[in-house]
Amino acid sequence: MSIYFSFPFIVWVFTVQDSSFLFCFSFFCVPVFFSDKLVTSQPEQSQAIYSLFLLAMKNFSTIATQYIYVLFFLHCCCCTMFVLVLVQAADPSSSEAPMHKAEQQALYSAVQAFVGSWWNGSDLYPDPCGWTPIQGVYCDLYNDFWYVSVINIGPLYDNSLRCTTNIAEFSHHLFNLKHLKVLSFFSCFLSPSQNPITISTSNWEKLANSLESLEFRSNPGLIGTVPNTFGYLRNLQSLVLLENGLGGNLPEEIGTLVNLRRLVLAGNQFSGKIPESFGGLSKLLILDASRNKLSGSLPFTFGSLTSLLKLDLSNNMLEGKLPREIGRLKNLTLLDLGSNKISGGLAQSLEELVSVKEMVISNNPMGGGLKSIEWQNLQSLEILDLSNTCLTGNIHKSMAEMKRLRFLGLNSNNLSGRVSPRLAALPCIGALYLYGNNFTGELEFSESFYRRMGRRFGAWNNPKLCYRAEVNSTGHVPYGVKSCKQETTISGNVLSNAKFSEANWDHSIQFVASLGFSSCNLDGILWVIIVQGMLFILFL
């Protein structure tokens, strides 16, 4: 682009021979005054420069020379802006907004409480939001001043703020950052035995109007309970307490955070019942409380979580029946209740979850059968895991009508009856597990189905189940299932052996009768002993 603009300038130098050359060349510095700082802070001078530009244009007698000058002027602007960038890089204070001393001091003290007193921010210039900012700390402008809006502490991404190995603490200075929107701690508190720490219970009300996201991830040294004062954070949209050492009951006050979109409580030691107040989180999209010690039944108030997309309560100690209100979660795409103590059969309202893509209820003493649900209503379902749920009865024919189903786990139950060949016709099926049941009869699946599925089709440990042996078999057969032809051969051999034994038996009876004994009057065991004794004497 520079070459393009320079060419007309050279032509102009050689064609224009009057005094206007010097006047025009003096405008080489004009673009400097059109910098962003001048235009915004000194509008009168900017207007004056613009007037001089128009005056210079009048000194050219032809349109051609005016056009050449405009191109030259634009060329100078580009070069000057490049110089301005270099100047600002060398002197960042010329364009940086200031930070209040109180804000800066609150930030430094809050950071020191987590990373150690050795850090004092002396290498930051001109302030924490200048050209050498703190990694993990971000700022926003409010009324032409910098205020801290984000603090991430821990080895996340390129973060240089790592927690001290000594005792860290929640300093009261942290809560003086009145524009703080995001606060995150990742792998910061690591030792529950040497340096345990609890979440501060006070001052959270100071962040009530600003804080939108609060996260504690992978902090095994973070112990104690969740403070009730979290209920003050009325603007909170994301609360993540993932894989920490927290325990105790979940506070009812979390249910008052009506702006929450994400609530993650997984991987802790939380116990007790799930508060019914959680049903008031009408904007909630994600609820993950898996891998805890929660007990009791699912609150019926969960039916009010109509915006919910993901519900994961797996690996707890939940019990009782599934509430029928669960069918009101029309937007739910994932339901994981695996590895609990839920019983009472599959709730019929599950068929109303028309958006669900993944349903996992495995490892629960659920009981009941599959016929209570019209499975064809779940046309979005891709993963269905009902393994080890004490199911009985037959496979409902409507299960073969879930066109998007990729995974079906019915293994380790008490299901019986014949296996419908229509299951092999499911267009997306990629894994089908039926092992550990009481299915009977012949598997009427094709050899191409066995070849495509391999070990992803499991039907072993069904003693009365066999597969059809094709004449031109290439060796693709279901693992652990015997051939129906083999079973027929075995049955025939057993029958032949039985007939042979019966013939010998009749001969023995006739022999005994010829000796004057009546088989009808002898006790079974006594008669056998007598026969064996007589035969022994004859062969001596």
C-alpha positions in Angstrom: 0.0 0.0 0.0 2.9 2.4 0.7 4.3 1.9 -2.8 0.9 2.6 -4.2 0.6 5.9 -2.4 4.3 6.9 -2.9 4.1 6.7 -6.7 1.7 9.7 -7.2 3.8 11.7 -4.7 6.9 11.2 -6.8 4.9 12.3 -9.9 3.7 15.3 -8.1 7.2 16.4 -7.0 8.3 16.4 -10.6 5.2 18.2 -12.0 4.3 20.9 -9.5 6.9 23.7 -9.6 5.3 26.5 -7.6 5.4 27.7 -4.0 2.5 25.5 -3.0 4.9 22.6 -2.8 6.4 23.9 0.4 3.0 24.7 1.8 1.7 21.3 1.0 4.8 19.5 2.3 4.3 21.2 5.6 1.2 19.0 6.0 3.3 16.0 6.5 2.8 16.4 10.2 -0.9 17.1 10.0 -1.9 13.5 10.6 -0.3 13.6 14.0 -2.9 16.1 15.1 -5.6 13.8 13.9 -4.7 11.2 16.5 -7.6 9.8 18.6 -6.4 11.7 21.6 -6.5 15.1 19.8 -9.8 14.6 18.2 -11.5 13.7 21.5 -9.7 16.1 23.8 -9.0 19.2 21.6 -11.8 19.6 19.0 -10.9 23.3 18.2 -7.4 22.4 17.1 -8.8 19.6 15.0 -11.1 22.0 13.2 -8.3 24.3 12.5 -6.2 21.6 11.0 -9.1 20.6 8.8 -9.5 24.2 7.6 -5.8 24.4 6.6 -6.2 21.2 4.7 -9.1 22.7 2.6 -7.0 25.9 2.0 -4.1 23.8 0.7 -6.4 22.1 -1.7 -7.4 25.5 -3.3 -3.8 26.2 -4.2 -3.8 23.4 -6.8 -5.1 24.5 -10.1 -6.3 21.2 -11.6 -8.3 18.2 -10.4 -5.4 16.0 -11.3 -3.0 17.7 -8.9 -5.7 17.7 -6.2 -6.1 14.0 -6.6 -2.4 13.4 -6.4 -2.2 15.5 -3.2 -5.1 13.6 -1.6 -3.3 10.3 -2.2 -0.1 11.8 -0.8 -2.0 12.9 2.3 -3.5 9.5 2.9 0.0 8.0 2.6 1.3 10.4 5.3 -1.7 9.3 7.5 -0.8 5.7 7.3 2.9 6.3 8.0 2.0 8.6 10.9 -0.4 6.2 12.5 2.3 3.5 12.4 4.6 5.9 14.2 1.9 6.6 16.8 1.6 3.0 17.6 5.4 2.8 18.3 5.2 5.9 20.4 2.4 4.6 22.5 4.2 1.3 23.0 7.2 3.1 24.2 5.2 5.3 26.5 2.0 3.5 27.6 1.2 6.2 30.2 0.2 8.5 27.3 -2.9 6.5 26.6 -3.8 4.5 29.7 -6.6 5.3 32.0 -5.7 5.6 35.7 -6.8 3.3 38.6 -7.8 4.6 41.9 -5.3 3.9 44.7 -8.0 2.3 46.9 -8.9 -0.1 44.1 -5.2 -1.0 43.4 -4.5 -1.5 47.1 -7.6 -3.7 47.6 -6.4 -5.9 44.6 -2.9 -6.2 45.8 -3.9 -7.1 49.4 -6.5 -9.6 48.1 -3.9 -11.3 45.9 -1.3 -11.4 48.6 -3.7 -13.2 50.9 -3.8 -16.1 48.4 -0.3 -16.2 46.8 1.8 -14.9 49.6 3.2 -11.6 50.9 6.3 -11.9 48.7 4.2 -10.6 45.8 3.7 -6.8 45.8 3.1 -6.0 42.1 6.3 -4.0 41.8 6.8 -5.2 38.2 3.5 -3.8 37.0 3.5 -0.6 35.1 1.8 1.8 35.3 -0.9 -0.2 37.2 -2.3 -3.8 37.2 -4.3 -3.0 34.1 -1.5 -1.3 32.2 0.9 -2.8 29.6 2.2 -5.4 32.1 -1.0 -6.7 33.7 -1.3 -9.5 36.2 -2.0 -12.8 34.5 -5.5 -13.8 35.3 -6.7 -10.3 36.3 -8.8 -8.3 33.9 -10.2 -4.8 34.2 -13.1 -2.7 32.8 -13.5 1.0 32.4 -16.0 2.8 34.6 -16.2 6.6 34.4 -12.7 6.7 32.8 -11.1 4.7 35.6 -9.9 1.1 35.6 -11.7 -1.3 37.9 -11.0 -5.0 38.5 -13.7 -7.2 36.9 -12.1 -10.7 36.7 -9.7 -12.6 39.1 -8.5 -16.1 38.3 -6.2 -17.6 40.8 -4.4 -20.9 40.1 -2.5 -22.6 37.3 -5.2 -22.0 34.7 -4.0 -21.3 31.2 -1.1 -18.9 31.4 -1.9 -17.8 34.9 1.1 -16.8 36.9 -0.9 -16.4 40.2 -0.5 -19.7 42.1 -1.6 -20.1 45.7 0.9 -20.2 48.5 1.8 -23.5 50.1 1.4 -21.8 53.4 -2.0 -20.8 54.9 -4.1 -18.8 52.5 -7.1 -16.7 53.5 -10.0 -14.8 52.2 -9.0 -11.2 52.9 -11.7 -8.6 53.5 -10.0 -6.6 50.8 -11.3 -9.0 48.2 -14.8 -7.8 48.9 -13.9 -4.2 48.3 -13.6 -4.7 44.6 -17.1 -3.4 43.9 -17.0 -4.1 40.1 -15.8 -7.7 40.4 -17.8 -10.0 38.0 -15.8 -13.2 37.9 -13.9 -14.9 40.8 -12.3 -18.3 40.2 -9.9 -20.6 42.2 -8.4 -23.6 40.4 -6.1 -26.1 42.1 -5.3 -23.5 44.7 -6.0 -25.2 48.1 -4.4 -28.6 47.8 -3.8 -30.1 51.3 -6.9 -30.9 53.5 -4.6 -32.1 56.3 -1.7 -29.6 56.4 -3.3 -26.3 55.1 -7.1 -26.7 55.1 -9.2 -23.6 54.4 -12.8 -22.8 54.5 -14.9 -20.4 52.4 -15.4 -17.0 54.2 -18.9 -16.7 55.5 -18.9 -12.9 55.7 -18.8 -9.9 53.3 -20.4 -11.6 50.3 -23.2 -9.1 50.4 -20.7 -6.5 49.2 -20.5 -8.3 45.8 -24.3 -8.7 45.5 -24.6 -6.2 42.7 -21.6 -7.2 40.6 -20.6 -10.9 41.0 -21.9 -13.1 38.1 -19.6 -16.1 38.3 -18.0 -17.9 41.3 -16.0 -21.0 40.8 -13.9 -23.3 43.0 -12.4 -26.2 41.0 -10.1 -29.0 42.1 -9.4 -27.7 45.6 -9.2 -30.8 47.9 -7.9 -28.5 50.7 -11.1 -26.5 50.6 -13.2 -28.0 53.4 -16.2 -27.1 55.5 -19.7 -26.2 54.3 -21.1 -23.8 51.7 -21.9 -20.5 53.5 -25.5 -19.4 53.6 -24.4 -15.9 52.7 -24.0 -17.1 49.1 -27.7 -16.2 49.0 -26.8 -12.5 48.9 -25.3 -13.0 45.4 -28.6 -12.2 43.6 -26.9 -11.5 40.2 -24.9 -14.8 40.2 -25.4 -16.7 37.0 -22.8 -19.5 37.5 -21.9 -21.3 40.7 -19.3 -24.0 40.2 -18.1 -26.0 43.3 -16.4 -28.9 41.5 -14.1 -31.5 43.1 -13.3 -29.9 46.3 -13.4 -31.1 49.9 -16.7 -29.4 50.8 -19.4 -31.3 52.8 -22.5 -31.0 54.9 -25.9 -30.1 53.8 -26.6 -27.9 50.8 -28.0 -24.5 52.0 -31.6 -23.6 51.1 -30.4 -20.1 50.2 -28.9 -21.4 46.9 -32.5 -21.7 45.8 -33.0 -18.0 46.0 -30.3 -17.3 43.3 -33.0 -16.9 40.7 -30.6 -15.8 38.0 -28.5 -18.9 38.1 -27.9 -20.6 34.7 -25.3 -23.2 35.9 -25.1 -25.0 39.2 -22.3 -27.5 39.5 -21.7 -29.2 42.9 -20.1 -32.5 41.7 -17.2 -34.3 43.3 -17.6 -33.2 46.9 -18.9 -34.8 50.1 -22.3 -33.1 50.3 -24.9 -35.1 52.2 -28.5 -34.8 53.2 -31.5 -34.1 51.0 -31.6 -31.9 48.0 -33.4 -28.7 49.1 -36.8 -28.2 47.7 -36.0 -24.6 47.2 -33.9 -25.6 44.2 -37.2 -25.8 42.3 -37.2 -22.0 42.3 -34.2 -21.8 39.9 -36.5 -21.3 36.9 -33.6 -20.1 34.7 -31.3 -23.0 35.5 -29.8 -24.7 32.4 -27.3 -27.1 34.1 -27.6 -28.9 37.4 -24.8 -31.3 38.2 -24.7 -32.7 41.8 -23.1 -36.0 40.9 -20.5 -37.9 43.0 -21.7 -36.8 46.4 -23.5 -38.5 49.3 -26.9 -36.9 48.8 -29.8 -39.0 50.1 -33.6 -38.9 50.2 -35.9 -38.7 47.2 -35.9 -36.3 44.3 -37.9 -33.2 45.2 -41.2 -32.9 43.3 -40.4 -29.2 42.9 -37.9 -30.2 40.2 -40.9 -30.1 37.8 -40.5 -26.3 37.9 -37.1 -26.4 36.3 -38.6 -26.1 32.8 -35.5 -24.5 31.3 -33.2 -27.3 32.4 -31.0 -28.9 29.7 -28.8 -31.2 31.9 -29.6 -33.0 35.1 -26.9 -35.2 36.6 -27.5 -36.7 40.0 -25.5 -39.9 39.5 -23.3 -41.6 42.1 -25.3 -40.6 45.2 -27.5 -42.4 47.6 -30.9 -41.1 46.4 -33.8 -43.3 47.0 -37.6 -43.6 46.6 -39.7 -43.3 43.4 -39.1 -41.0 40.5 -41.6 -38.1 40.8 -44.1 -37.9 38.0 -43.3 -34.1 37.8 -40.0 -35.1 36.1 -42.0 -35.4 32.9 -42.4 -31.6 32.8 -38.8 -31.1 31.9 -39.5 -30.8 28.2 -36.2 -29.2 27.3 -34.0 -31.7 29.1 -31.4 -33.3 26.9 -29.4 -35.3 29.5 -30.8 -37.2 32.5 -28.3 -39.2 34.5 -29.6 -40.9 37.7 -27.2 -43.8 37.6 -25.7 -45.5 40.7 -28.3 -44.5 43.3 -31.0 -46.4 45.3 -34.0 -45.3 43.3 -36.8 -47.9 43.2 -40.5 -48.1 42.4 -40.3 -48.8 38.7 -39.8 -46.5 35.7 -42.1 -43.5 35.9 -44.5 -43.3 33.0 -43.9 -39.6 32.8 -40.4 -40.4 31.4 -42.0 -40.8 28.0 -42.8 -37.0 28.1 -39.1 -36.1 27.9 -39.4 -35.5 24.2 -36.0 -33.6 24.0 -33.9 -36.0 26.0 -30.9 -37.5 24.1 -29.2 -39.4 26.9 -31.0 -41.2 29.7 -29.0 -43.2 32.2 -30.7 -44.9 35.1 -28.3 -47.8 35.5 -27.4 -49.4 38.8 -30.6 -48.7 40.7 -33.0 -51.3 42.3 -35.7 -49.9 40.0 -37.7 -53.0 39.4 -40.8 -53.3 37.2 -40.9 -53.7 33.5 -40.4 -51.8 30.2 -44.0 -51.8 29.1 -45.1 -48.9 31.3 -43.4 -46.5 28.8 -44.3 -45.7 25.2 -40.7 -45.6 24.0 -41.6 -44.5 20.5 -42.3 -41.0 22.0 -38.6 -40.5 22.7 -37.6 -39.8 19.1 -34.6 -37.7 20.2 -33.1 -40.4 22.4 -29.6 -41.6 21.4 -28.3 -43.3 24.6 -30.5 -45.4 26.9 -28.8 -47.3 29.8 -31.1 -49.3 32.0 -28.5 -51.9 33.0 -28.6 -53.5 36.4 -32.0 -52.1 37.4 -33.8 -55.3 38.3 -36.1 -55.1 35.3 -38.4 -58.0 34.5 -40.7 -59.0 31.7 -40.1 -58.8 28.0 -38.6 -56.1 25.8 -41.4 -53.8 24.7 -41.8 -53.7 20.9 -41.9 -49.9 20.9 -38.2 -49.9 21.8 -37.5 -50.8 18.2 -39.0 -47.5 17.1 -36.4 -45.1 18.5 -34.9 -44.1 15.2 -31.9 -42.2 16.7 -30.9 -44.7 19.3 -27.2 -45.5 19.2 -26.7 -47.2 22.6 -29.1 -49.6 24.3 -28.0 -51.2 27.6 -30.5 -53.7 29.1 -27.8 -56.1 30.5 -27.7 -57.5 34.1 -31.5 -57.6 34.6 -34.2 -60.3 34.9 -35.7 -59.8 31.4 -37.0 -62.8 29.6 -38.8 -63.9 26.4 -37.6 -63.7 22.9 -35.4 -60.9 21.5 -37.1 -59.1 18.7 -35.2 -59.1 15.4 -36.4 -55.5 14.9 -33.7 -54.2 17.3 -31.1 -55.0 14.7 -33.0 -52.8 12.2 -32.6 -49.7 14.3 -30.8 -47.4 11.8 -28.3 -45.8 14.2 -27.7 -48.6 16.7 -24.0 -49.0 17.5 -24.0 -50.9 20.8 -26.6 -53.4 22.1 -26.1 -55.1 25.4 -28.5 -57.9 26.5 -26.2 -60.1 28.5 -27.0 -61.4 32.0 -30.7 -61.9 31.5 -33.1 -64.8 30.9 -33.8 -64.4 27.2 -34.8 -67.6 25.4 -35.2 -68.9 21.9 -33.3 -68.1 18.7 -31.5 -64.8 17.9 -32.8 -63.9 14.4 -30.1 -61.4 13.6 -28.2 -61.6 10.3 -24.5 -62.4 10.1 -23.8 -59.0 8.7 -25.2 -57.5 12.0 -22.8 -59.6 14.0 -20.0 -58.6 11.8 -20.8 -54.9 12.1 -21.3 -54.9 15.8 -18.6 -57.3 17.0 -18.2 -57.2 20.8 -20.6 -54.2 20.9 -23.4 -56.7 20.7 -23.4 -58.6 24.0 -25.9 -61.5 24.7 -23.8 -63.9 26.7 -25.0 -65.3 30.0 -28.5 -66.1 28.7 -28.5 -69.9 29.1 -31.5 -70.6 26.9 -30.6 -68.3 24.1 -28.9 -69.4 20.9 -28.1 -67.9 17.5 -29.1 -69.2 14.0 -26.1 -70.8 12.3 -26.1 -69.9 8.6 -24.8 -72.3 6.0 -22.2 -70.1 4.5 -21.0 -68.7 7.8 -17.7 -66.7 7.8 -17.2 -66.9 11.5 -19.0 -63.7 12.6 -21.2 -65.0 15.5 -22.3 -63.4 18.8 -19.7 -63.8 21.5 -20.6 -66.2 24.3 -23.8 -67.5 22.7 -24.1 -71.1 21.5 -25.3 -72.1 18.1 -28.9 -73.4 17.8 -27.6 -76.3 15.6 -25.1 -77.2 18.3 -27.8 -77.2 20.9 -30.0 -79.5 18.7 -27.1 -81.9 18.3 -26.5 -82.0 22.0 -30.2 -82.5 22.7 -30.2 -85.4 20.2 -27.3 -87.1 21.8 -28.9 -86.8 25.2 -32.0 -88.3 23.9 -30.2 -91.2 22.3 -28.3 -91.9 25.5 -31.5 -91.8 27.4 -33.1 -94.4 25.0 -30.0 -96.7 25.3 -30.2 -96.5 29.1 -33.9 -97.2 29.0 -33.3 -100.4 26.9 -30.7 -101.7 29.3 -33.0 -100.8 32.1 -35.9 -102.8 30.6 -33.5 -105.8 30.1 -32.4 -105.7 33.7 -36.0 -105.6 34.9 -36.9 -108.6 32.7 -33.8 -110.4 34.1 -34.8 -109.7 37.7 -38.4 -110.7 37.0 -37.2 -114.1 35.6 -35.6 -114.7 38.9 -39.0 -114.5 40.7 -38.9 -110.9 41.8 -41.6 -108.4 41.1 -40.3 -104.9 40.3 -43.6 -103.3 41.3 -43.3 -104.5 44.9 -39.8 -103.4 45.5 -38.7 -100.1 46.9 -36.6 -98.2 44.4 -33.3 -98.1 46.3 -33.7 -101.6 47.7 -34.5 -102.9 44.2 -31.3 -101.3 42.7 -29.2 -102.9 45.4 -30.7 -106.3 44.7 -30.1 -106.0 41.0 -26.5 -104.9 41.4 -25.9 -107.8 43.8 -27.4 -110.4 41.4 -25.4 -109.1 38.5 -22.2 -109.2 40.6 -22.9 -112.9 41.5 -23.5 -113.8 37.8 -20.3 -112.3 36.6 -18.1 -114.1 39.2 
